């Protein structure tokens, strides 16, 4: 996508086209634990406990009295718009998050929403490529605008899509008069034209409770960004300690509770929480995907230090009460029980997002490169080219789920997954390489996860099967596959959390299945040709 012009600044808001990465979030199944957090000496008698029956119903926080208001905290989605469904038990996703919010609405509980940011993580290393990561970012913002978030912390992770790109996307998503969302960064002064979007703080109402919300970002994270637009669009970035005293004092005069979101290390968040005890709630980044169920209590129980983990698998709910406990916290696991229609967000994620991927041709136009460690000049030939000389090995492969990997996408209940580069990379052969998968029409012989994903492109061997110099590039042992973690490129924590190489390799092992006594197998042949 061409970089957006920055002058005049008004053009940024109108020129931007909706253009971040779907992933899978998995976790071992854990029941949520609601904990009543009260001042020292107060007995948490009515703390909601894990209740399997309640988990199956639509009633939220069944053991809580109705609160005066609820603050829903999310963050560090890292591009995981929804679970991909490759395995059961995956958590997270914006559709499930919206179902949770709709249940709050149905219970007539007043609420407000804030997000720590980091909607995407590292677009340059994204499985689906940089362009798809940018699309994800815009889709994530559009989805959050449907939620009507009050505040999102400015994150250096999100600015990696390009500072100008991110700023324009903020304007595009949140500039409507009826949208309450603000990008929060108390220690950042934005360039002219962005003052209405990026603000130091905001006052949020959750029922009768007034919440003063602010955020800070570690200046080092901004300094590390190599971006030509950074100095113009984010000209001033101060230390958090230079701004927090005055911001906190202002919020204390306008709100019942004060909340700080810290886009820095977890240690920095803890330091700021201790240094500024006026903040009742401090939202921290997480060092791990799955957070502790309970927040830390600092400053003799006054300050709640919250993190909601990574990859959008959880949200935190903080209830405000007019009783001895004052606040209660519940870590919500966004599991399969949140399966309501969530129509407004589902439309954005399933229809708009993948529709854009299809229209833009994210898979077909993926930036490909040559295969490095193969025979010089070799291209991907497809398993059909191997079948003549290796019929038993071919049949072994054809009996596995690897052979049906592409068909599984065609039957995915989510639409248009064959246009999603994050899915295609593991469900086809040679994707990301010059001669590898491009589309069902252009490269039909590379459907599924075939031989060459492990052995490398084989066209030279197919043409000259007895040439040992070509054979050596294809030879690979189980030890090499395990050492190089070849299988884990797809069978990773997200897609196969229970994957064990020793167990699963036994299901595909194919050594010694064929003999090569027939003279025809030594003659060589032209590789089966895909359509041009």
MOURMO-V379428 format. One record per pair of residues at least 6 apart in sequence whose C-alpha atoms are under 6 Angstrom apart, sorted by the first residue. I is the first residue (numbers start at 1). J is the second residue. Records with the same first field share a line. If there is no record, write none. Layout:
I->J + J
This chain:
12->168
13->168 + 171 + 172
18->138
19->135 + 138
20->79 + 133 + 134 + 135 + 136 + 137
21->79 + 80 + 133 + 136
22->79 + 80 + 81 + 82
23->80 + 83 + 84
24->83 + 84 + 494
25->83 + 90 + 91 + 494
26->90 + 91 + 494
31->50
32->50
33->49 + 50
34->48 + 49 + 330
35->47 + 329
36->44 + 47 + 328
37->327 + 328
38->325
39->301
48->63
67->319 + 320 + 321
68->207 + 320 + 321
69->110 + 111 + 206 + 207 + 320
70->111 + 318 + 319
71->111 + 112 + 113 + 317 + 318
72->113 + 316 + 317
73->114 + 115 + 315 + 316
74->115 + 315
75->115 + 116 + 117
76->117 + 118 + 119 + 310
77->119 + 310 + 311 + 312
78->118 + 119 + 120 + 121 + 311
79->119 + 120
80->311
81->93 + 94
82->93
83->93
86->495
91->313 + 334 + 335
92->312 + 313 + 334
95->342 + 345 + 346
96->338
98->342
99->338 + 340 + 342
110->206 + 207
111->206
112->206
113->149 + 150
114->149 + 150 + 151 + 152
115->152
116->152 + 153
117->152 + 153 + 155
118->155 + 157 + 158
120->158
121->157
123->130 + 133
124->130
127->422
128->421 + 422
134->161
142->173
143->345
149->181
150->180 + 181
151->181 + 182 + 183
152->183 + 184
153->183 + 184 + 215
154->183 + 184 + 185
156->221 + 222
159->166
182->197
183->197 + 198
184->198 + 199 + 200 + 215
185->200 + 215 + 216
186->200 + 215 + 216
187->216 + 237 + 238 + 240
188->236 + 237
189->236
190->233 + 234
191->233 + 234
201->213 + 214
202->213
203->211 + 212
204->210 + 211
210->255 + 256
211->255 + 256 + 257 + 258
212->251 + 255 + 258 + 259
213->259
214->260
215->260 + 261 + 262
216->262
217->263 + 264
218->264
258->279 + 280
259->279 + 281 + 282
260->282
261->282 + 283
262->269 + 284
266->284 + 285
269->284
280->303
281->303 + 304
282->305
283->305 + 306 + 307
284->306 + 307
285->307
286->307 + 309
289->309 + 310
290->309
291->308 + 309
293->331
295->305 + 306
296->304 + 305
297->303 + 304
308->314 + 315
313->334
314->332 + 333 + 334
315->332
316->330 + 331 + 332
317->329 + 330
318->328 + 329
319->327 + 328
320->326 + 327
354->416
357->419
358->419
363->419 + 421
364->438
368->432 + 433 + 434
369->433 + 434
370->433 + 434
374->473
375->470 + 473
378->457 + 459 + 460
379->435 + 457 + 459
380->435 + 436 + 457 + 458
381->458 + 459 + 527
382->445 + 446
385->527 + 528
387->394
389->521
390->514
392->513 + 514
393->510 + 513
402->449
403->448 + 449
404->448
405->427 + 448
406->427 + 447 + 448
409->417
425->431
426->490
427->448 + 449
428->447 + 448 + 449
429->437 + 446 + 449 + 450 + 453
430->436 + 437
431->437
437->443 + 446
442->531 + 532
443->530
455->474
461->470
462->524
463->524 + 525 + 526
464->524
465->522 + 524
